Amino acid sequence: MRECISVHIGQAGVQIGNSCWELYCLEHGIQPDGQMPSDKTVGSGDDSFNTFFSETGSGKHVPRAVFVDLEPTVVDEVRNGTYRQLFHPEQLLTGKEDAANNYARGHYTIGKASQQLYT
């Protein structure tokens, strides 16, 4: 079986990723809390959703994805949105402040400090 891991970086990446996972859930019949109704799993034979989701011991389907942004506001929309129960908190990584669209600030100061936290 093949597995696909999605990495969503920055404001645009996180917003597109959030919409993308909402669509994946709708396409595969997975509810916003990660549960799949039992009638979909029994005898359907279609396990293509396992490419994008991993199943926990309790039957919850968790996206194979990571959301990263230096500024927490956009990732907080995912944390507090309709699909907040879908994601594990360790998949949602944020810094404390934005780089203010300044490459040098993001690369050499704020981004470097955040990178050290997550490696």
Buried (B, 14 or more C-beta within 10 A) or exposed (E): EEEEEBEBBBBEBBBEBBEBBBEBBEEBBBBBEBBBEEEEBEEEEEEEBBEBBEBEEEEBBBBBBBBBBBBBEBBBEBBEBEBBBBBBEEBBBBBEBBBEEEEEBBEEEBBEEBEEEEE
